[in-house]
Amino acid sequence: MLIAATLLGGCGKQAGEVPYAPILVAPAAKPKVAEYTFAVTPMSNFRDIYDVFQPILDHLNASLPDARLVLEVPRGLAEHEQQLRSRDVAFALSNPYHTWRASQHDGYRIFAKMGNDDAFRGIWIVRRDSGIAALADMKGKKVCFPPKSALAATMMTQLQLKQAGVDPAHDIEASYVGSQHASIMAVFQKTVAAGATWPLAWTTFQRMHPAEARQLEARFPTGALVNQGIVARGDVPPDLVRRVGELMVAMKQTEKGRALLAKVPMTEFEAAGPARYDAVRVFMEQYRQAFPEAAL
């Protein structure tokens, strides 16, 4: 019996054979992709900005194998200003005043902009039955503005009033709200006689609230200025900035890109540099001369 067990135990093995041991190979690690925050100024409704700009960043990310742009939408202009002053975001799409200021003081460089400069202007929203036929008719009335650093909707409309003989500090009862949307809604709710905003926010409001918008109308456009700019923080790799700019400019060349731009709405992104925003410097000199007490 012992002999048989010994023979059976050695059956199938050859002298010197190494016992089988499986080799476990870990799957190849995927290369890490660097993430870069991309803030978009609260130019209209907060939720709408996400719905419009996330697909645009998805489109750009599809052509950036080594980087990923992550959308951030601040809940107000004050928060966006702080993002830039603290250099918290790698990229930012900002109103022309914040674009110019970030390039002058906060260590950002301008590399692109929204096209359609004619769309960057202030407008006034009034009720269709308001009886306001001229800027002078706002004297003595309650008037609403977005935050004080809103270039088109606040600074440009206030300078327009001043040049028309209506002093915003004394001739109207001015109030400030947290967003473009709130300024328009205040007119619909009849808490103010007129609300200042800009065309993109009004277009968005018309799309999101058609019934309310039909009771309102846009009046008294200001002159136009350069449209919103796109900046990159100084430590973002120049090659990445170049590629992001090229991809944005190229969007107008494809049907998909044009469809994404139309939802903003606009027709193109353009390459840009600091010289394009000299007009903002000139405007700010005029504004500060008219309103020397302005803390901007």
C-alpha positions as CSV (number, residue, x, y, z in Angstrom):
1,M,0.0,0.0,0.0
2,L,2.8,2.4,0.8
3,I,4.5,1.7,-2.4
4,A,1.3,2.3,-4.4
5,A,0.6,5.6,-2.7
6,T,4.1,6.7,-3.4
7,L,3.8,5.8,-7.1
8,L,0.4,7.6,-7.4
9,G,1.7,10.7,-5.6
10,G,4.4,11.1,-8.2
11,C,2.3,10.3,-11.2
12,G,2.4,13.0,-13.9
13,K,5.4,14.9,-12.5
14,Q,8.9,14.8,-14.0
15,A,12.0,15.2,-12.1
16,G,13.1,18.8,-11.5
17,E,9.8,20.3,-12.8
18,V,8.9,23.7,-11.1
19,P,5.3,23.8,-9.7
20,Y,2.9,25.9,-11.8
21,A,2.3,29.4,-10.5
22,P,0.1,31.9,-12.4
23,I,1.6,35.2,-13.3
24,L,-0.6,38.2,-12.5
25,V,-0.1,41.2,-14.6
26,A,-1.8,44.5,-13.6
27,P,-3.6,46.3,-16.4
28,A,-1.6,49.2,-17.9
29,A,-2.4,52.4,-16.0
30,K,-4.1,55.1,-18.0
31,P,-2.1,58.2,-18.3
32,K,-3.3,61.0,-16.0
33,V,-4.9,63.9,-17.8
34,A,-4.3,67.3,-16.3
35,E,-7.5,69.3,-15.5
36,Y,-7.8,73.0,-16.0
37,T,-10.8,75.0,-14.6
38,F,-12.6,77.1,-17.2
39,A,-14.9,79.8,-15.5
40,V,-17.7,81.4,-17.5
41,T,-19.0,84.7,-16.2
42,P,-22.7,84.8,-15.1
43,M,-23.8,86.5,-18.3
44,S,-27.4,85.3,-18.1
45,N,-29.3,82.6,-16.2
46,F,-27.0,80.4,-14.0
47,R,-28.5,77.1,-15.2
48,D,-28.6,78.2,-18.8
49,I,-24.8,78.9,-18.8
50,Y,-24.2,75.2,-17.8
51,D,-26.5,73.9,-20.4
52,V,-24.9,76.1,-23.1
53,F,-21.2,75.9,-22.2
54,Q,-20.8,72.4,-21.0
55,P,-21.3,71.0,-24.5
56,I,-18.8,73.5,-25.8
57,L,-16.2,72.3,-23.4
58,D,-17.1,68.7,-24.2
59,H,-16.4,69.6,-27.8
60,L,-13.0,71.1,-27.0
61,N,-12.0,68.3,-24.7
62,A,-12.6,65.7,-27.4
63,S,-9.6,67.2,-29.2
64,L,-7.4,67.6,-26.1
65,P,-6.0,64.1,-25.3
66,D,-3.6,65.4,-22.6
67,A,-5.9,68.0,-20.9
68,R,-9.4,68.3,-19.7
69,L,-11.3,71.7,-19.3
70,V,-13.6,71.7,-16.3
71,L,-16.5,74.2,-16.3
72,E,-17.1,76.5,-13.4
73,V,-20.0,78.9,-13.3
74,P,-19.7,81.5,-10.4
75,R,-23.0,82.4,-8.8
76,G,-22.4,86.1,-9.3
77,L,-20.0,88.8,-10.6
78,A,-18.5,89.3,-7.2
79,E,-17.5,85.6,-7.0
80,H,-16.1,85.7,-10.6
81,E,-14.1,88.8,-9.7
82,Q,-12.6,87.0,-6.7
83,Q,-11.8,83.9,-8.9
84,L,-9.7,86.2,-11.1
85,R,-8.1,88.2,-8.4
86,S,-7.1,85.1,-6.5
87,R,-6.0,83.4,-9.7
88,D,-8.2,80.4,-8.8
89,V,-9.1,79.4,-12.4
90,A,-6.9,78.5,-15.3
91,F,-9.2,79.9,-18.0
92,A,-12.0,82.4,-17.9
93,L,-14.6,83.8,-20.2
94,S,-15.3,87.3,-18.7
95,N,-16.9,90.5,-19.5
96,P,-14.6,93.0,-21.2
97,Y,-13.9,95.0,-18.0
98,H,-12.9,91.9,-16.1
99,T,-10.9,90.6,-19.1
100,W,-9.0,93.9,-19.3
101,R,-8.5,94.1,-15.6
102,A,-7.3,90.5,-15.3
103,S,-4.7,91.0,-18.0
104,Q,-3.5,94.2,-16.4
105,H,-3.4,93.2,-12.7
106,D,-4.1,89.5,-12.1
107,G,-1.6,87.7,-14.2
108,Y,-3.8,86.5,-17.1
109,R,-3.3,86.8,-20.8
110,I,-5.9,87.4,-23.4
111,F,-5.9,84.9,-26.2
112,A,-9.5,84.8,-27.6
113,K,-12.9,86.5,-27.4
114,M,-16.5,86.1,-28.4
115,G,-17.3,87.4,-31.8
116,N,-20.3,89.7,-32.7
117,D,-19.0,92.8,-31.0
118,D,-22.2,94.6,-32.0
119,A,-24.1,92.5,-29.5
120,F,-22.1,93.8,-26.5
121,R,-24.1,96.9,-25.5
122,G,-26.5,97.8,-22.8
123,I,-30.3,97.8,-23.2
124,W,-33.3,98.8,-21.1
125,I,-36.2,96.5,-20.5
126,V,-39.6,98.2,-19.8
127,R,-43.2,97.0,-19.8
128,R,-45.0,97.6,-23.0
129,D,-47.5,99.7,-21.2
130,S,-44.9,101.7,-19.2
131,G,-45.3,105.0,-21.0
132,I,-41.5,105.4,-21.0
133,A,-40.7,106.8,-24.5
134,A,-37.3,108.4,-23.7
135,L,-34.5,108.1,-21.2
136,A,-35.7,111.4,-19.6
137,D,-38.9,109.6,-18.7
138,M,-37.0,107.6,-16.1
139,K,-36.5,110.6,-13.9
140,G,-38.1,110.0,-10.5
141,K,-38.8,106.3,-11.2
142,K,-37.4,103.1,-9.7
143,V,-34.7,101.6,-11.9
144,C,-32.9,98.3,-11.5
145,F,-29.3,97.4,-12.5
146,P,-27.3,94.2,-12.2
147,P,-24.1,94.3,-10.1
148,K,-22.0,97.5,-10.4
149,S,-19.2,95.7,-12.3
150,A,-21.5,94.6,-15.1
151,L,-20.0,96.5,-17.9
152,A,-22.7,96.6,-20.5
153,A,-25.8,96.4,-18.3
154,T,-24.7,98.8,-15.5
155,M,-21.7,100.9,-16.4
156,M,-22.6,101.6,-20.0
157,T,-26.3,102.2,-19.3
158,Q,-25.4,104.6,-16.4
159,L,-23.1,106.6,-18.6
160,Q,-25.8,106.7,-21.2
161,L,-28.2,108.1,-18.6
162,K,-25.7,110.7,-17.5
163,Q,-25.0,111.8,-21.0
164,A,-28.8,112.1,-21.6
165,G,-29.1,114.5,-18.6
166,V,-30.4,111.9,-16.1
167,D,-28.1,111.5,-13.1
168,P,-28.2,108.0,-11.8
169,A,-27.2,109.1,-8.3
170,H,-30.0,111.8,-7.9
171,D,-32.6,111.6,-10.7
172,I,-33.7,108.0,-10.3
173,E,-34.3,105.6,-7.5
174,A,-31.6,103.0,-8.4
175,S,-31.3,99.5,-7.0
176,Y,-28.9,96.7,-7.7
177,V,-29.7,93.0,-8.0
178,G,-27.6,89.9,-8.2
179,S,-28.0,88.9,-11.9
180,Q,-29.1,90.0,-15.4
181,H,-32.2,87.7,-15.0
182,A,-33.2,89.4,-11.8
183,S,-33.0,92.8,-13.4
184,I,-35.4,91.8,-16.1
185,M,-37.7,89.9,-13.8
186,A,-38.1,93.0,-11.6
187,V,-39.6,94.8,-14.5
188,F,-42.1,92.0,-15.2
189,Q,-43.0,91.9,-11.5
190,K,-43.6,95.7,-11.6
191,T,-41.2,96.4,-8.7
192,V,-39.3,98.8,-11.0
193,A,-40.2,100.8,-14.0
194,A,-37.1,99.9,-16.0
195,G,-34.3,97.3,-15.8
196,A,-30.9,97.4,-17.4
197,T,-29.4,94.4,-19.0
198,W,-27.7,93.3,-22.3
199,P,-28.9,91.6,-25.5
200,L,-27.7,88.1,-24.7
201,A,-29.4,88.0,-21.3
202,W,-32.6,89.4,-22.9
203,T,-32.5,86.7,-25.6
204,T,-32.1,84.0,-23.0
205,F,-35.0,85.4,-20.9
206,Q,-37.2,85.4,-24.0
207,R,-36.4,81.8,-24.7
208,M,-36.9,80.6,-21.1
209,H,-39.9,82.8,-20.2
210,P,-41.8,83.6,-23.4
211,A,-45.1,84.5,-21.7
212,E,-43.5,87.0,-19.4
213,A,-41.2,88.4,-22.2
214,R,-44.2,89.2,-24.4
215,Q,-45.3,91.8,-21.8
216,L,-41.9,93.5,-22.0
217,E,-39.8,95.2,-24.6
218,A,-36.1,96.3,-25.1
219,R,-35.5,100.0,-25.6
220,F,-32.7,102.5,-25.8
221,P,-29.6,100.5,-26.7
222,T,-26.2,102.0,-25.8
223,G,-23.3,102.1,-28.2
224,A,-21.4,98.8,-28.7
225,L,-18.0,97.8,-27.2
226,V,-15.7,94.9,-27.7
227,N,-17.3,91.6,-26.7
228,Q,-16.4,89.2,-23.9
229,G,-12.8,88.0,-23.7
230,I,-11.2,84.7,-22.9
231,V,-8.0,84.7,-20.7
232,A,-5.5,82.1,-19.5
233,R,-3.6,82.2,-16.3
234,G,0.1,82.9,-16.8
235,D,1.2,79.4,-15.7
236,V,-1.0,77.5,-18.1
237,P,1.3,75.9,-20.8
238,P,1.5,78.2,-23.8
239,D,1.0,75.2,-26.2
240,L,-2.3,74.3,-24.5
241,V,-3.5,77.9,-24.6
242,R,-2.7,77.9,-28.3
243,R,-4.5,74.7,-29.0
244,V,-7.6,75.7,-27.0
245,G,-7.7,79.0,-28.9
246,E,-7.4,77.3,-32.3
247,L,-10.1,74.8,-31.4
248,M,-12.5,77.6,-30.3
249,V,-11.8,79.7,-33.5
250,A,-12.4,76.5,-35.6
251,M,-15.8,75.8,-34.2
252,K,-17.5,78.1,-36.8
253,Q,-16.1,75.8,-39.6
254,T,-18.2,72.7,-38.8
255,E,-22.0,72.2,-38.6
256,K,-21.7,70.8,-35.0
257,G,-19.6,73.8,-33.9
258,R,-22.0,76.3,-35.5
259,A,-24.9,74.6,-33.7
260,L,-23.1,74.9,-30.3
261,L,-22.3,78.6,-31.0
262,A,-25.8,79.3,-31.9
263,K,-27.0,78.3,-28.5
264,V,-24.9,81.0,-26.8
265,P,-26.1,82.8,-29.1
266,M,-23.2,84.0,-31.3
267,T,-21.6,83.0,-34.6
268,E,-17.9,82.7,-33.7
269,F,-15.0,82.8,-31.3
270,E,-12.1,85.0,-32.5
271,A,-8.4,85.1,-31.7
272,A,-7.5,88.2,-29.7
273,G,-4.8,89.9,-27.8
274,P,-4.6,92.9,-25.3
275,A,-4.8,95.5,-28.1
276,R,-8.4,94.5,-28.7
277,Y,-9.3,95.7,-25.2
278,D,-7.8,99.1,-25.4
279,A,-11.4,100.3,-26.0
280,V,-12.2,99.2,-22.5
281,R,-9.5,101.3,-21.1
282,V,-10.8,104.3,-23.0
283,F,-14.4,103.6,-21.8
284,M,-13.3,103.2,-18.1
285,E,-11.5,106.6,-18.3
286,Q,-14.8,108.2,-19.5
287,Y,-16.8,106.3,-16.9
288,R,-14.5,107.4,-14.0
289,Q,-14.6,110.9,-15.2
290,A,-18.4,110.9,-15.2
291,F,-18.6,109.0,-11.9
292,P,-15.4,109.8,-9.9
293,E,-16.9,108.2,-6.8
294,A,-17.1,104.8,-8.5
295,A,-15.0,102.2,-6.6
296,L,-13.9,100.0,-9.5
